[in-house]
């Protein structure tokens, strides 16, 4: 059963990531830019560029990341949730948020190098056409050794804790609440409503950490650590700069979670497994 779940999670995450990756690409460019850059202006620049498929630069490491990150976080959360349930099958909301954050943090710690690779692809300033995952890993290793692969891991893990605290626990909790309140069956309308709730909450929770993560991981990052990045960002651009890219994050997380959860629930059902 565990291997079946792993396969279903990876398939659902791969679909969601491929569909929504262009929004993530634009969001990252907005976050690393120290000037205010409207979302649609960046989209317009890409549309009028020679290489319109550049918007998918970084998809390969992104898919690699989710084959590790999402597979781990969903399995860890579900295992802990089922283990911690009381005899009547219930688990408190606070415990759901706790194990949601814990699942995300552990999974991101393992998969953080893949996130770094994705950011390096997107912020490929020299526009190298022969950039590859093995080549980028070797470059990072030559520059900073093995620890260089975990550059920006602290804000990245913080972001993952907040995203999963907002996503997994909110999806789980809202699904049970909406199902009970509106007397819905465990079907697509319920999955859609639950996904909408989790997408909004996780976006609000994770945006500041996502901004710092992107700036720390970019090529030729000008910051000397997470503290320096936060201080310089707030001093030079104001406190609201920590919410740069909020709408692209929301526009991405909402459809990502919608596609993932509906796909995952459908695949579980088709495979003879109970709903999440």
Backbone torsions as a table, in degrees:
resi	resn	phi	psi	omega
1	UNK	NA	-39.5	-177.6
2	UNK	-63.7	-38.7	179.5
3	UNK	-70.3	-34.5	177.2
4	UNK	-64.5	-44.0	178.4
5	UNK	-62.4	-42.0	179.6
6	UNK	-59.7	-42.9	179.9
7	UNK	-65.9	-42.3	-179.4
8	UNK	-66.1	-40.1	178.9
9	UNK	-63.2	-46.2	-178.4
10	UNK	-64.5	-38.7	178.5
11	UNK	-65.3	-46.2	-179.1
12	UNK	-65.6	-42.3	179.6
13	UNK	-66.0	-38.3	179.2
14	UNK	-63.3	-41.8	177.9
15	UNK	-63.8	-49.3	-177.6
16	UNK	-62.7	-41.3	-178.2
17	UNK	-67.5	-42.2	-178.6
18	UNK	-64.7	-41.6	-178.5
19	UNK	-67.8	-39.8	-172.0
20	UNK	-100.5	-1.2	-174.5
21	UNK	-58.6	-39.0	178.8
22	UNK	-54.9	-34.7	178.1
23	UNK	-67.5	-39.8	178.0
24	UNK	-63.7	-39.3	178.6
25	UNK	-59.9	-49.4	-179.6
26	UNK	-65.6	-41.8	179.2
27	UNK	-57.9	-43.1	-179.8
28	UNK	-64.4	-42.4	178.4
29	UNK	-62.7	-37.9	178.3
30	UNK	-65.7	-42.0	-174.8
31	UNK	-69.1	-35.2	-177.8
32	UNK	-83.7	-12.6	179.7
33	UNK	-82.1	125.7	-177.5
34	UNK	-79.9	-7.0	174.9
35	UNK	-99.2	155.9	176.9
36	UNK	-72.1	118.5	-178.0
37	UNK	-125.3	111.0	-179.9
38	UNK	-61.2	145.5	-179.2
39	UNK	-54.8	-47.1	-174.9
40	UNK	-72.8	-23.6	175.5
41	UNK	-68.4	-43.0	177.3
42	UNK	-62.9	-43.2	178.6
43	UNK	-61.3	-40.0	180.0
44	UNK	-65.7	-40.3	178.6
45	UNK	-62.5	-41.3	179.2
46	UNK	-67.1	-40.5	-178.5
47	UNK	-61.4	-36.5	-177.7
48	UNK	-92.3	3.8	178.6
49	UNK	-79.0	165.7	-179.0
50	UNK	-69.1	-38.9	-177.3
51	UNK	-107.9	91.3	-177.7
52	UNK	-71.1	-21.8	179.6
53	UNK	-79.5	-1.8	176.7
54	UNK	-59.8	-23.6	-179.1
55	UNK	-65.1	-10.4	176.1
56	UNK	-105.3	9.5	173.6
57	UNK	-62.5	126.3	-179.5
58	UNK	101.4	-2.1	-179.1
59	UNK	-65.9	-38.5	-178.1
60	UNK	-59.9	-52.6	176.4
61	UNK	-66.1	-26.4	177.7
62	UNK	-67.1	-42.0	177.6
63	UNK	-67.7	-38.0	176.8
64	UNK	-62.3	-41.6	179.3
65	UNK	-60.4	-47.1	-176.2
66	UNK	-70.4	-25.4	176.7
67	UNK	-67.4	-19.4	176.1
68	UNK	-101.9	-56.1	-171.9
69	UNK	-63.1	-57.6	-176.4
70	UNK	-69.0	-37.8	177.5
71	UNK	-59.3	-43.2	-178.8
72	UNK	-70.7	-48.1	-172.2
73	UNK	-65.5	-39.4	179.5
74	UNK	-67.1	-44.2	-179.6
75	UNK	-66.0	-42.8	179.5
76	UNK	-63.3	-45.7	-179.1
77	UNK	-60.6	-48.2	-176.8
78	UNK	-65.1	-38.2	178.9
79	UNK	-65.6	-47.2	-179.9
80	UNK	-65.3	-40.3	179.2
81	UNK	-60.9	-46.5	-178.2
82	UNK	-70.0	-31.6	179.9
83	UNK	-72.2	-36.6	-173.9
84	UNK	-89.4	-5.0	-179.8
85	UNK	-62.9	145.1	176.7
86	UNK	-76.1	177.5	-177.3
87	UNK	-61.6	-28.7	179.2
88	UNK	-86.9	9.2	174.9
89	UNK	80.9	17.5	-177.0
90	UNK	-109.0	157.1	176.1
91	UNK	-142.9	132.6	-176.3
92	UNK	-65.5	156.2	-179.6
93	UNK	-62.2	-40.8	-179.0
94	UNK	-62.1	-38.7	178.0
95	UNK	-68.7	-34.7	176.7
96	UNK	-63.6	-43.8	178.8
97	UNK	-67.3	-36.2	179.0
98	UNK	-63.8	-51.3	-177.4
99	UNK	-73.2	-24.8	174.8
100	UNK	-64.8	-48.2	178.2
101	UNK	-64.9	-41.0	179.8
102	UNK	-63.8	-43.3	179.5
103	UNK	-61.1	-44.0	-179.9
104	UNK	-66.8	-41.4	-178.8
105	UNK	-63.9	-45.8	179.5
106	UNK	-63.2	-45.4	-177.3
107	UNK	-65.6	-39.0	-179.7
108	UNK	-71.9	-32.3	176.1
109	UNK	-58.0	-41.1	-179.6
110	UNK	-73.0	-39.7	-171.2
111	UNK	-98.0	3.6	-176.0
112	UNK	-55.5	-38.5	177.6
113	UNK	-56.8	-33.9	178.8
114	UNK	-66.8	-36.1	176.9
115	UNK	-65.8	-40.7	177.8
116	UNK	-60.6	-43.3	178.5
117	UNK	-61.3	-41.6	-179.5
118	UNK	-62.2	-45.2	179.8
119	UNK	-64.6	-38.7	178.9
120	UNK	-63.9	-38.3	176.3
121	UNK	-62.0	-47.5	-175.9
122	UNK	-67.7	-38.3	-178.3
123	UNK	-97.0	36.8	179.1
124	UNK	-74.4	79.9	-172.0
125	UNK	-60.4	-36.3	-177.2
126	UNK	-80.2	-1.0	178.8
127	UNK	52.6	45.1	177.6
128	UNK	-65.8	133.6	-179.5
129	UNK	-89.5	-14.8	-176.6
130	UNK	-106.3	23.6	-179.6
131	UNK	-68.2	132.4	-179.2
132	UNK	-134.5	162.3	178.4
133	UNK	-64.0	-50.3	178.2
134	UNK	-60.8	-40.2	-179.9
135	UNK	-65.2	-39.7	179.1
136	UNK	-68.4	-38.7	177.4
137	UNK	-61.9	-44.6	179.4
138	UNK	-62.2	-40.7	179.5
139	UNK	-63.3	-44.9	179.0
140	UNK	-64.1	-40.1	179.5
141	UNK	-64.3	-42.3	178.9
142	UNK	-63.9	-34.8	-176.9
143	UNK	-76.5	-44.9	-171.3
144	UNK	-136.3	9.8	-179.3
145	UNK	73.4	-166.8	-177.5
146	UNK	-62.2	-38.1	-178.4
147	UNK	-63.9	-21.7	178.4
148	UNK	-63.3	-25.5	179.0
149	UNK	-69.8	-17.9	178.1
150	UNK	-106.3	23.0	175.8
151	UNK	-62.5	133.4	-178.5
152	UNK	76.7	12.4	-176.4
153	UNK	-65.7	-34.7	-177.1
154	UNK	-61.7	-55.0	176.9
155	UNK	-66.4	-27.8	179.6
156	UNK	-67.4	-44.4	178.4
157	UNK	-67.3	-40.2	177.3
158	UNK	-59.3	-42.9	178.5
159	UNK	-62.2	-43.4	-178.2
160	UNK	-64.3	-39.0	176.9
161	UNK	-59.8	-46.1	-177.4
162	UNK	-70.4	-40.0	178.8
163	UNK	-61.8	-47.6	-175.8
164	UNK	-76.2	-29.9	171.6
165	UNK	-60.6	-42.0	179.5
166	UNK	-78.1	-35.3	-174.9
167	UNK	-84.4	-64.2	-172.5
168	UNK	-62.3	-50.6	-177.4
169	UNK	-67.1	-40.8	-179.5
170	UNK	-67.9	-42.1	177.8
171	UNK	-61.3	-46.9	-178.7
172	UNK	-62.1	-48.5	-176.4
173	UNK	-69.6	-45.6	-177.8
174	UNK	-67.1	-33.9	178.4
175	UNK	-61.3	-46.0	-180.0
176	UNK	-67.0	-40.1	-177.8
177	UNK	-68.3	-48.0	-178.7
178	UNK	-65.0	-40.6	179.3
179	UNK	-59.6	-42.9	-178.4
180	UNK	-74.5	-42.4	-175.5
181	UNK	-71.8	-45.6	-176.8
182	UNK	-94.5	0.1	178.7
183	UNK	55.4	46.4	179.3
184	UNK	-92.3	152.5	172.3
185	UNK	-81.3	167.1	179.3
186	UNK	-78.5	77.7	-175.5
187	UNK	-136.6	-172.0	-172.7
188	UNK	-58.1	-46.8	178.5
189	UNK	-55.8	-39.9	177.9
190	UNK	-65.4	-42.4	180.0
191	UNK	-64.6	-38.4	179.7
192	UNK	-66.0	-48.0	-179.9
193	UNK	-62.0	-41.5	179.1
194	UNK	-65.8	-39.0	179.2
195	UNK	-64.8	-40.2	179.0
196	UNK	-61.1	-44.9	178.8
197	UNK	-61.5	-47.9	-176.4
198	UNK	-67.7	-34.6	179.7
199	UNK	-63.9	-42.9	-179.9
200	UNK	-67.8	-48.0	-177.6
201	UNK	-63.5	-44.5	-178.5
202	UNK	-66.8	-33.5	178.1
203	UNK	-65.8	-44.3	179.3
204	UNK	-63.0	-40.7	-176.6
205	UNK	-69.5	-39.5	-165.0
206	UNK	-99.2	-13.2	-171.1
207	UNK	-56.6	-49.3	-179.9
208	UNK	-56.8	-44.2	179.2
209	UNK	-66.9	-32.1	179.7
210	UNK	-68.5	-38.5	177.3
211	UNK	-62.2	-48.7	-179.2
212	UNK	-64.0	-40.6	178.8
213	UNK	-59.3	-47.6	-178.6
214	UNK	-62.3	-40.4	-178.2
215	UNK	-71.7	-34.8	179.0
216	UNK	-71.4	-32.9	-172.7
217	UNK	-92.0	-10.9	-176.5
218	UNK	-64.6	160.4	175.0
219	UNK	-60.8	136.4	178.6
220	UNK	54.1	46.6	-179.9
221	UNK	-59.3	130.2	-176.9
222	UNK	-84.8	5.2	-173.4
223	UNK	-103.2	143.9	-180.0
224	UNK	-103.4	64.4	178.6
225	UNK	106.2	168.7	-175.1
226	UNK	-65.7	-39.9	179.7
227	UNK	-63.5	-45.1	178.9
228	UNK	-61.6	-39.2	-179.6
229	UNK	-65.3	-44.9	-179.7
230	UNK	-64.3	-47.9	-177.0
231	UNK	-62.0	-48.8	-178.2
232	UNK	-65.8	-38.6	179.8
233	UNK	-63.5	-46.2	-178.8
234	UNK	-70.2	-42.6	-179.2
235	UNK	-63.8	-44.2	-174.0
236	UNK	-84.2	-27.9	-172.3
237	UNK	-126.1	-3.9	179.4
238	UNK	91.5	161.2	-174.8
239	UNK	-65.1	-31.5	-178.7
240	UNK	-70.1	-12.7	177.8
241	UNK	-64.7	-21.3	177.3
242	UNK	-69.2	-12.1	175.9
243	UNK	-110.3	22.4	173.4
244	UNK	-62.8	134.9	178.8
245	UNK	80.8	13.2	-179.0
246	UNK	-59.0	-48.4	-177.0
247	UNK	-65.8	-42.1	172.7
248	UNK	-60.7	-36.9	177.5
249	UNK	-62.9	-46.0	179.7
250	UNK	-64.9	-44.5	179.8
251	UNK	-62.4	-24.9	179.0
252	UNK	-90.7	-47.0	-177.1
253	UNK	-64.6	-37.7	-178.7
254	UNK	-62.0	-55.3	177.6
255	UNK	-68.6	-31.4	178.5
256	UNK	-60.6	-49.3	-178.7
257	UNK	-69.0	-35.6	177.5
258	UNK	-61.4	-49.1	-179.6
259	UNK	-65.5	-44.6	-177.3
260	UNK	-63.4	-52.4	-173.1
261	UNK	-68.6	-39.9	178.0
262	UNK	-65.2	-44.0	178.8
263	UNK	-62.2	-46.6	-176.8
264	UNK	-64.3	-44.0	179.5
265	UNK	-64.8	-40.2	178.8
266	UNK	-64.0	-44.3	-179.3
267	UNK	-66.6	-37.7	176.5
268	UNK	-61.9	-45.1	-179.4
269	UNK	-63.4	-42.3	-179.1
270	UNK	-68.6	-24.5	-178.9
271	UNK	-91.6	1.4	178.1
272	UNK	85.5	15.0	177.6
273	UNK	-96.3	156.1	175.7
274	UNK	-71.3	160.4	177.2
275	UNK	-64.6	156.9	-178.8
276	UNK	-61.2	NA	NA
